[in-house]
Amino acid sequence: MTTLTANATLISWLDSIGPLHGWAIATAAIVSACCAIVGTPLVVRRMSLLGDAISHAVLPGLVVAVLLGAQPGGIGVLIGATVAAMVTVWFTRFLYRQAGLWEDASVGVSFTTLFAAGVLLVTLSGSRVDLDPGCVLYGILELVPFDTVDVYGWDIPRAFLSASFVLLIVSAGMWCTWRWQLFTAFDYDAAKAAGVPTVAVTMGLLVGVSLATVAGFVAVGAILVVAMLVVPAAAAERLVHRLHHAVWLAVVIAVVGAVGGYLLAWRLGTSAAGMMAVVLGVEYVIAILVAPDDGVVARLISKLVYLWRVQCEDRLASLWRAEESGQARHEDTFGGLVNRWLCVNGQVRKQENGLVLTPQGRLNAEVIVRSHRLWETWLGRHVDLPVDHLHPPAEWIEHHLGEQVRKRIENELGNEDVDPHGSVIPREKK
């Protein structure tokens, strides 16, 4: 009964969205997928700032194309924006190579200049251009369903058709040049030496970025399209380490962010573009937290595991030293937890007079004590430290010395049997 009620609620909620919102959501999803596909190699190649430049600098091309009679979201606008993007790349390279500017400075000069020129064209053209500064900044996704084209009796939004066309182009281009894109992304110089047309590969990628940017203009505008280009790819890069996996994951992250952002914006009555960018930012924060290798949670778990291992090894070493000196050991609050774990682990067993190391526990304890005393002896011979200052550094390093390092230290010391404190160094068990 509960399942039927939930399904009925879901169906009612979907019906309330309506076809207009459905077209807007579909357009946002396709645009975000386009940006994620071209954005992933862009982020891997550390060219995100150039993508930012292109997303701003295509504006003059858009305006000129509309002034020449092209429809917003049509093929003519795509061509105009692509030309503007190539001009941006050329201008950036010219400033970098000929004018002596640093690369980041040349990108900043080129995209701000061209974007400002585009804004001036929009304001000076007045009623002749179906654009306004607000649309340039944050898009007109909510109005996408009202600009339609008749396709075999179906009214399809123009922006949806152009975005689908761009998605087809960038997907096909990435598929055909994948090996070159992969090689160029990870070792540009080696790819160039191997005969890969690296300049053509880079220009093709930037053409794809310009096309995706134009498709994203309608959805989120020139400013927030950068979020679609960079954030999903950056989040995917934290979660996976193979480029083709990163592309697929970036597409998923981008689509989820676009759809979820639009639905939240619709419910809250706020900007769809702004909410989509916010949701993408939240997804990136989640990626930072749950990244398997260097995420916050993974690092915290690794730190806790390390601290626990140190506590267990210290307890084994202290029990071994107690047996060596004939003293008795007593449990404390935290030590009791460690002792119980070592008992469960089979390294310690309880007797009436206290804890006793098992054969396995004694072997592990001797390795720790051996590492400690070998390092103390090495420090005493090579470092000008008083004897009573040797213990703290050796207490830390004893948890990190491996078998090979211990053997090297032992060989260098000439099989020394006693540490600087006069304690016997345990021999390695064969």
VENLINKA-V961006 format. One line per field, one symbol per residue. ss: DSSP state (2 for helix, 1 for strand, 0 for the rest). phi: phi as a letter, one per 30 degrees, with the letter a starting at -180 (. if undefined). burial: 1 if it has 16 or more other ideal C-beta (glycine too) atoms within 10 Angstrom, else 0. Layout:
# VENLINKA-V961006
ss->???
phi->???
burial->???
This chain:
# VENLINKA-V961006
ss->0222222222222222222222222222222222222222222200022222222220222222222000000022222222222222222222222000002222222222222222222222222200002222220022222201111001111222222222222222222202222222220222222000022222222222222222222222222222222222222222200022222222222222222222222222000222222222222222222200000222222222222222222222222222222000000022222222222200011110011110222222222222222222222222000022222222222000002222222222200001000001000000
phi->.ddddddddddddddddidddddddddddddddedddddddddddhcdddddddddddeeddddddddjddeicdedddddddddddddddddddddccidddddddddddddddddddddddddiddcdbbeddddbibddcedcccbdbhicdcedddddddddddddddddddcedddddddcadddddddjdddddddddddddddddddddeddbiddddddddcddddddddcbbcdddddddddddddddddddddddddcibdddddddddddddddddddcedcbddddddddddddddddddddddddddddddcicccbdcdddddddddddddicbbdbdckcbddeddddddddddddddddedddddccdbdedcddedddddddbdcdddddddddddihdcbdddidddddddd
burial->0000000000000000000010111111111111111111111110111111111111111111110001011101110111111111101100110000100001111110111001101100000010100011011111011011100000001111111111101110110010011111100000100001010011011111111111111111111111111111111111110010011011101111111111101100001111111111001100110010001000000000000000111111111100100000100000100110010000110000001010001101111111111111111100000000010001001100100001001100100100110010110000
